[in-house]
Amino acid sequence: MHIRPMIFSDRAGWDPLWQGYLTFYKASVDEKTTQQTFERLTSGTEPMGAFLALDETGRAVGAVHWILHRSCWTMGDYCYLQDLFVSAEARGKGLGRALIEAVYKAAREAGASRVYWLTHETNTTARALYDQLATAPGYIQYRKVF
């Protein structure tokens, strides 16, 4: 398996992973937003990016998206690990961990002071991994959707 930054020519390999992620969370995103998201992740002009996990044939089997943003609490940016997904056939091989560690490395190189993310409380399989890689500070998220 190989982890590398996602590039513009990866759209066909990324799409099934993105759709799998959305399906897992029972969400949908229209094609216009999906296209804009992909362009933002691969343009190199936004404070965000993505990594892909590739299998031995070069097929994308995992993806992670990250966003750098300012904080009022530190000099360095924070890095929000927004989306992480590994295809069902590639799970259990350490790809989730490798993708998170790729974000850690990118965040350190960008001078970020932390990486953080959210997951659903029922996502117990992923939480078992997350508990090994980070701490859960106990905050509860509130949101108002417009």
Salt bridges, closest charged atoms under 4 A:
ASP10 OD1 - ARG4 NH2 2.76
ASP15 OD1 - ARG11 NE 2.86
GLU31 OE2 - ARG11 NH2 2.86
ASP55 OD2 - ARG59 NE 3.50
ASP77 OD1 - ARG70 NH1 2.79
ASP83 OD2 - HIS65 ND1 2.64
GLU89 OE2 - ARG59 NH2 2.93
GLU109 OE2 - LYS105 NZ 2.82
